[in-house]
């Protein structure tokens, strides 16, 4: 759902958005282990989907009929659960996952 509301001047609009839906995601992880002369690499791809909500608010200033500039902030909260390993269909993580940044 998108809502625009003109404030102060006809060129300035307040915009807010709300959405719900399913978000698909992929998490790629990897590590490399070294023991003297021996090096071992490990990589894993986890995939899943989650029910998510999206909330956003912002301002737009219309410079012309087709050009505007603005600022917007948004949040997309969701818990990543039930991750499946791409290489092993039996492997399933059934807990909230923190993705390192």
Rosetta blueprint (number, residue, H / E / L):
1 X L
2 X E
3 X E
4 X E
5 X E
6 X E
7 X L
8 X L
9 X L
10 X L
11 X L
12 X E
13 X E
14 X E
15 X E
16 X E
17 X E
18 X E
19 X E
20 X E
21 X E
22 X E
23 X E
24 X E
25 X E
26 X E
27 X E
28 X E
29 X E
30 X E
31 X E
32 X E
33 X E
34 X E
35 X E
36 X L
37 X L
38 X E
39 X E
40 X E
41 X E
42 X E
43 X E
44 X E
45 X E
46 X E
47 X E
48 X E
49 X E
50 X E
51 X E
52 X E
53 X E
54 X E
55 X E
56 X E
57 X E
58 X E
59 X E
60 X E
61 X E
62 X E
63 X L
64 X L
65 X L
66 X L
67 X L
68 X E
69 X E
70 X E
71 X E
72 X E
73 X E
74 X E
75 X E
76 X L
77 X L
78 X L
79 X L
80 X L
81 X L
82 X L
83 X E
84 X E
85 X E
86 X L
87 X L
88 X L
89 X L
90 X L
91 X L
92 X E
93 X E
94 X L
95 X L
96 X L
97 X L
98 X L
99 X L
100 X L
101 X L
